[in-house]
């Protein structure tokens, strides 16, 4: 970085691989690494941010503020909502209860404990909320194992593009940690994410912001330097309350979601580009 340091000292833009970035990008990196509390992270995320500044700089010399992309799991990475719906309907049917599948739309994106608490009261189910949630969890994994590939079209290419730019990435899902890990293992996704966060790990699940704030904390980034990709209104509400820009993915298998709180709505994951993500993060800081 000696050439970059000289340019920074002269107050000139720094150029690398034909891309221009403000010298302030280097200054931020140096300041961060000289801060013992920041340096103690030891996970390379700050070094990654410096390289990201170089890679993401814009023609006018202004670097992008995007540092991390946070993904929901069900309905965003894998098309699993129909499996979850079937599991819930089966469990209810086995207990003599019938429910219209459309009534489950409002529960998409939230923890199963919230849903089963309401179902237990509504249908007079004898088992505990915990027992019902555990049963659904096991059914979800069984159905996942029995299904073919249910990866959302275009998701792997998006993950590769994001990782190719050294952005931090995470899954933040209302599902259990065991289920998240099962999905990641099945589809060989471990190398694409810095951390996996379950709604079990925070005091309040979606639509509260806790899970996204916790994820940003684990990634060592500010919430407003992240972008969330979600398919549910509950998830988008959580992102909005966390102060994070979001992309709403209109998945026809995720029920009747308005996606009204998304900063950008797409009908196909392949519409999500690095420029779109950068522009969303930058619109937050320039507003």
Order of alpha helices (4+ residues) and beta strands (2+ residues): alpha-beta-beta-alpha-alpha-alpha-beta-alpha-alpha-alpha-alpha-beta-alpha-beta-alpha-beta-alpha-beta-beta-alpha
